[in-house]
Amino acid sequence: MKILIVDDHALFREGLCYVLKALDERVTIIEASDYDSALQHVSENTELDLVLLDLNMPGQNGFTTLDALSKHYPALPVVILSASNQRSDIQHSMDAGAMGFIPKETTSEVMLNALRLILSGGIYVPQSMVKQNEAVLNENGLGLTPRQLEVLVLLLHGDTNKEIASKIDIAEATVKMHVTAILRTLGVSNRTQAARAAEKMGLSITNN
């Protein structure tokens, strides 16, 4: 396993290296202290399994780097490790293609479980955001988050994943994630069945 840590604090990187050994004693860890060197490391190490990215470092915006990684290396899981726990930062990260968002205040045990989930193909968001989403689910009755409702409306208009990504400015991989979640939540297996289910549950779809 090979992991890239992108953070400008050497002490944090050192501590994280120690924690990551619990994932695999043979893990190879590459460190970058700025975004430019991070992108260079990714281009030089095509066998990377994971990137752990801090959003707030000197130089270019962290979201710009996340966008670049999602665009040019869509199969590479990127996880945000940030001191922020703002819902807006979490949502922006996930929309930009991150496979997870882990606040730095998270315990090592929770972080390791989150990384194992992500490495197995899952998505991780903090428990605080999950609770906020639960409140939203109870409000709209469909069992979908506001972003999923937005994707569903465009999906029912006949837009492709690529068109949806362009219209609401998120990564195409994120759209696929939302579509999968929508179908699962509605208990259907395709878009036609999703349209019928949405109509039965009272979602009104109007053409643009």
Buried (B, 14 or more C-beta within 10 A) or exposed (E): BBBBBBBBEEEBBEEBBEBBEBBEEEBEBBBBBBBEBBBEBBEEBEEBBBBBBBBEBEBEEBBEBBBBBBEEBEEBBBBBBBEBBEBEBBBBBBBBBBBBBBBBEBEEEBBBEBBEBBBEEEBBBBEEBEEBBEEBBEEBEBBBBEBBBBBBBBBBBEBEBEBBBEBBEBBBBBBBBBBEBBBEBBEBEEBEEBBEBBEEEEBEEEEE
